[in-house]
Amino acid sequence: MAQPGFWAEQVQIILPSDDNKGVKLGEDRLRGCLRLVEAAFSTNQTFRRVAFLLTEDAKIPAFVRLLRASTSRLLIGSFLPEQSWLLGALDMIIATPGQALHYDRAGHLSSITVRALLIDKQASADSVAQAFSFASAFAGFEEFASFSKLDVQPRQWFAPPRPAPASSHFLEKYMPLTKCYDGWEDSLFTSGLTMFSWGKSNVLIHDWADLPLFLPGIIRCSRSRVAAPLVLAPRDKLPLMAELLQACATELGVGALNISNREGAHVLVDSIDELVMPSYVGSLVVVQADELLESACAWKIRRLVNLCMPSQIGIHCSTKTPAVEELLSARTLYSIPEAKVSMRGVCEFFALADSKHEKLEKLCTIWEQLESSKCRVSIFCIGSSTVDWLVEEMRNRGFVAWALHRGEEVDPDVYRNPFSVIVTDVYRRASQDVINFDLPGTYDEYVQRVGNDRGRSIKVVINIGTTEEQRCFPDMVPLPADCYRIHTKLPLWFDV
């Protein structure tokens, strides 16, 4: 049986083309689909809901542009690198079926209602088959024949767009620290962004680099036409907040926002000392609250919280002072901890090998056992030449190994094959367990390479080193011979 409220349609859509005379009919049909999506969304506003349009990778940028130009009610985006951090705030996601399946398997749809699904009928046969696989999780498609279909025959199908310019991701311009920030786009950042964007929770953050998670929620509130959101910040931060909000609105396809401290603005941005108290605000975000609550005008913040009835509150404070705790005492908050790298939850093992080729043999023996458990592992080396040599040697032995060098992205096939292993010299801390083929030169480097951030509780680290290197790690547990059972036996060695 179909999920209650679920609506799906298989469509054939003509995208804009200079010499395509049939484009108007195709655009009209697409806008008709959007009206149905908007109607499906308007029936219930109390939970996170999303629509998908599944198509081929090359068509995604054009679909995003066309759909954004066709509706002012929906926040639309895709898995494009510059938009992926916004996924938790979107009403409609344009994706390949493979991306949607990965999103579902990662658990991101477990708390989401999929209200509408559009499938590009002109996509490849493999893509359409994957789309049905994704859709089967939400509706019984024995009924699919009853869904309306469009039989318009375009004179010309989609032509790939011109190469896009290099990404001008606004966060790289305004907040470059986010890209090297330990908590950027981790599970807690994403959860906070989703909850604040959909008005589900008050959110407390401590790191300046977490501030972008408030932006989509502020923009969504500005479109409600009930009451404008209010952002309070120190005077020297006001220009940055206005620029961030405007750039994020552009990234979401919303267009220009009226951002000022005057009545009638889409978003009110003001300092605490100059604020003229409004009678009502949609949502309230306070930047550097610990500093503002020590000012002579702190009473204004308390009055805003207690009397102006904001639908939700976002608080940024470097230190949770008594004044901050008092302000938040009557509110239930989703608190996002600081993103500090630590060795908490890191389970370290040592495997002895006294030469490069002995290390290789030891590594292959270890990975032969680990791959049967389908662990996600990164193998770290020092130097790109060692990475290439090790990948070639592992492939010669029949393993599925991939090299990752600085500035490169992970090959998508890594995620499709459960027996893949990444060999790299790039410090990219993630959810994978770690094998150190070469040990870092200092302990600080070691912590940065293998440490846990706030998004992971337990991680296994296997260090392959010489007798001399072992002396630097006297407290490490020797790697057991049956390391394929390493995860199940962790409680024998560690307090986990």
N, C-alpha and C positions, 0 to 999 in steps of 0.2 A: 504494500500500500504506500502511496505517496505520503511524504511528510506533510502534516497539516500546514496549509498556507503556501506550500511549495508550488512554484510556477516554472515551467520550462518550455523552451521553444527551440526548434532547429531552424536556423535562418541562413539565407544566402544574401550577403550584403555587398553592395558596390561601394568601393571607397573612392574618394575624389581623384580625378584624373583630368588633366587639361583637355584632352580630346575625347573624353568619355561622355557622349550625349545622354546616356542613360543614368547618369549619376544622381539626378534629382529624385528619381523614383526610388533608388536604393537608399538615399539619405532619408527620404520620407518614411520608408519602411523601418529603418533603424530608429528614427525618432518615435515611431509608433511603439516599438518594443520598449523604448525608454519610458514612455508614459505608463506602460503596464508595470514596469519595474518600480517606478515611483509609487504607483497605486498599491503594489504589494507591500512596499515599505511603510506606507502611511497607516496601515491597519494596526500596528503596535509599535510604540516607541520605547518600550521598557527594557529591551535587550539588544545585544549586539547582533546585527543582521548584515548579510553581505550578498551581493550578486556577482556571478562570474560570467565573463565572456571568454570562451575557449577558442583559440585560433592558433595560427602558426607564428613562430618567433619573428619573422621579418615584417609581419603586418601589425605588430603590437604598437609601435610609435604612432602610426597613422590612425589606428583605432582610438588610442588615447586622445589624440588631438580632436578627432571628429566627435567623439562622445562628449568631451568637455565642452565643445562648442554647441552641443545640442541640448544641454540641460544645465540649469543653475541650482538644482536641488540636491544633486548627488556629488559626493567627493569621489573622484575616479582616478585610478592610478594603476601601476603594474609592478612587475618584478624587475624592472630596469634598475640598474645599480643606484642611480640617484633618487629613486622613489621607494626602494625596498624598505627603508626604515619607517616609512609611513603606512605600511600595510595594515597595521592595527587600527588605523583611523579611517580607512576607506569604506565607502558604501559599495563600490563596484570595482572589481579587480579584473584587469585584462591579462590573460596568462596563456601559456601553452598548457595542454593537458598534463604534460609531465611536471610542470611547475606546480599546478594545482594538486596533483597527486602527492608530490613531495610535501607540500604545505599541509595536506590532510594527514599524512603518515607521521609528520613531526608533531602532531597533536594540536596544531593551531586552530583547527575547526571544532575541537571538542566542546567548546563553550559558545559556539556561533551557530546561528540559524541561517542556513542558506535559503534565501527567499526566492531567488530567480537564477536561472541558468540559460545562457545563450550559447549555442554551439555553431561554429562556423562550418556550414555544409560544404564550403569550397576548400576546406583544409585537406591535407593529404589523408589517405585512407588510414595510415597508422595513427595520425593525430585524432581522427574521428573515433577510432576504436578506443584510444586512451581516454577520450572525453566521455564515452559511454561507461568506461570503467570507473571514472571519477563520479559520474552522475549516479551510478548504481548505489552509492552510499547514501543517497538522499531520496531516491524515488524508485518505484518499481517500473522499469521501462518496458514491460509488456504493454503498457498503455501508450508508449511513445508515438505509435501511429496516429493517435487521436490528437496529438499536438499539431497546431497549424504549421504549415510549411510555405515558404515563399518560392514561387517558380519563375521569378523574373530572370530572364536570360540576358546578362550584360553583354555589351559589345566588346568590352575589354575588362579583364580581371586586374587585380592589384599589381601595380609595378613597384618593385622595391624602392623605398625612398632614397634620396641622396644621402651619402654618408653624413651622419650627424657630427657636429663639431665636438671637440673634446668636452667632457662633462664639466659644467661650471657649478657643481653642487654648492649651494649657498653656504652650507655649514663649513666647507673647506675655506671659504672666504671669511666668514664672520667668526667661526669657532673652530679653527684648525686643530685644536687640541682634542676634539672628539675622535679623530681618526686614530690617534695613538692612546686613547683613553681606555683603561682596563674594563670599564663597564659598558662601553659603547655597543648598543644593539644586543646586549645579553638578555636573558629571559626576564630579569627583573625590570630592566629598562622598557622592554616591549610590553610587559604586563601593565606597568605604570602608564605608558602611553595609551594603551587600549582602554583602560578603565577611565582615565581622565577624559579621553576623547569622547567617550560615550556617556559621560555624566554619571558613572556608576560609583565613584569613590572620590574622597578627598585624598590627596597625595602629598607626602612630605619627602623632599629630597635634600641631600647635603652637598653634593658635588655640583660645581658650576657647569660641568659638561653634561649633566643630566637635564639641564634646563630645556633643551629642545622637546622633551616629551610633553611639555605643557602646550606647545604651539598649535598642534592640530585641534586640540580641545577648545582653545581660545577662538580659533577661526570657526569651528563648528558652531560654537555659542553665538558668534557674531552674526551668523546667518539665520538664527532662530526668530529674529524680529520681535522678541519679547522684551528683552533688556540687554544692553550692551555689556560685554565682559569688561572687567577693570583689572589693569596690571599696575601694581605699585612697585616702584624701584627707586634706589638712590638717584639723585639728579644726574650724576655722571653716567649712569647706565641707561637713561631714557632713550637716547638716540640709537643705541645698539638694540634695545628691545623693539623699537619701532621698525628698524631695518630687518631684524630677524622675522618679525611677524609678516611684514610685507613680502619678504623673499619666500617664506613658507607658503603664503597664500598663492604666490606665483607658481611654486613647485606643485601645489595641489590643483592648479588650473582655475583658481577662483578669480584671479584678476586683482585689480587695484582695490585696496581697502582704505577707508577713511579712518586713519589712526591719529588721534589727537586727544587733548584733555578737555574738549568742548562737547557740550550736549549735541546729540545727533550723530556722533562718530560711530563707526562700526565697532571699534575697539577703543576704550578709554585707556590711555597710558599717562600716568602722572606721578609726581613725587608726593610724599606724604605731607610736606609742609605747604604745598600749593593746592592740595586737593580741596575742591568744593564738594561737600558731602552730597552724594546722590541719594534719592529716596529708595532706589532699588538697583541691584546689579545682577547680571546673569550668572557669571562665575567670577571668582576673585583669585588672582595670583599675586603673591607677595614675594618679591625678590630680595634676598639678604634681609630676611625678617628679623634675625637677631640684632642687626644694626638698627633697623627702623624702629623696633620696639624699645630701644634705648633713647629715642629722640623725644623732644617735648610734645610732639604730635602723635605719640603712640596711641592715645585715646581714640583717634580716628579709625585705626585698624580694628580695635576692640568693638567700636560701634558698628563698623561695616560687618564684622562677623556676627554680632549678636542682634542687630536691628535691621540691616538691609537685606537679610535673607538670601545670600548668594546660594545658587543651586549646588555649587561645589567649590572647594577651596584647594588651591595649590600653594604650598609653602616651600620656599628655598631658604635654608639657613645653614651656615657653615658649622655653627655650634648650637646645640639644643639648650639654650639658656632657660632659667626659671621663667622668664617672661614669655618665651615661646611655648613652654609646657603649659603655662596658665592659659594662654590663648587657645591652645588646642585641646584643653581638658574636656570640653563638652562635645568634641567631634571625634568620630571614628576615622582613623587615618590608615592609609596604606603607606607604610614607611619603607623607603628604598635605602638600604645601607650604603655607606661609602664603598667605593670600588678600590679596595686595597689588595694587592697581591700578597698572599701568605702561603705558608707551607701546611696550613691546617687542612687535614683531610688528604694529604699527599702520602701515599704508601710507597716507600722507596726500597728497591732491591738492587743488589750488586751481582754482576756476573763477571768472572775473572777471565781475561784474555790478554796475552802479552805481545801480540803482533797484529798488524793490520789484517792479514789473511786469517789469523785465528779469530779475530773479532768477526770477520765475515761469516765464518763457519758457525760461530756461536749465535750470531744474529739470525741466520737462516734456520738453525735448529729451534730457536725461540719462536720465530714467526710461523714456522710450520705447525707448532702447537697452538699458537694464539689465533691463527686465521680460522681454525675449526670452530672457535667460539665467536667468530664474526666481530671481534673487537675493532674499534676504530682507533688506529694508531698512527702517530707521526714519528718518523725516525729522524733525529737531528744529527747533522754533521757540521764540521767546520770547513767551509770552503766549497764553492760551486763545483770544482773539479772532483772532489770526493763524492758529492751528490751524484754526479753523472756516472762516475765509476761504479758506485754502489747500486744504482738503478740498473745499469747494464748487467752487473754480476747477478743480481737477484732475478732479473728477467731470464738470463741464461739458465737459471735453475728452476724456471717455471712459475715464478711468483708474479703477481700483478702489482708492479711497483710504478709509481709516478714521481717524476722530479718536479719540485716547486722551487723556483728561483725568485729572488727579490724583484718586485714589480709585476709578477705574473699572478694570474687568477687560477684557482683550482679547476682542473678539467672536470666537467660535469660527469664524465664516465666514472670518476672516483666514487661518486655517491651512488651510481647505479649498480656497481659491482660490490657485493658485500665482502669480498676478499681483497679489496684494494688496500694498499699501504702508501702513505705519502713520505717521500724522502726529501728533506729540505734543509737549507741553511738559514731560513727566515724565522725570526722569532714571531710566531703567530699563535698565541695562546688560545686554545679552544677546548671543546669538550673531549677531544681525543686523549687516550693514554699516550705516554711518551716512552720511546726507547732512545737513549743517548748513545749513539755510535761513537761520537767524540764528546768528551766532557768539556764544558766551558772553562775559561781560564780563571774566573773568580766565582766566589759563592754568590755574589749579587747577580751576576749573569745567569747562574744556575737557577736562582729563585725566579728571575724574570722569565726564564724559558719554561720551567715546569710548574711554577706555583699556581695555586687556585685563585680565581677571582670569585666574586659573589654569586656567579651563576652556576657553580659546580661544587658539590660537597665532597666527592671521593674521586681520586685520580691515582692510577698506578703508574709509577715511573721505574723503568729498568735501566740501570747504568751498566754499560759494558766498558771495562777499563782494565788497566794494568795493575800489577801488584803495588807499584808505587802510588798510583791514583787511589787504590783502595784504602791506603793509610789515611787519606784525607776524609774518608767516609767510614770511620770505624764502627759506627752504630747502625749501619745499614744491614738489612736482613739478606742473607745469601739467597740467590734465586733458586727456588725448588726445582727439581728435575721435572715434575709434572706441572709445569707452569700453565698448561691449558686450563687448570682448575684454580688459577690464581685468584680470580674474583670471588669464588665461593669460599676460599680458605683465608681470606683477608682477616676475619675475626680471630684467627689463631695467632696472628702476629701484631695486629694493630687494634687500637681502641676505636672501632668504626661501627 
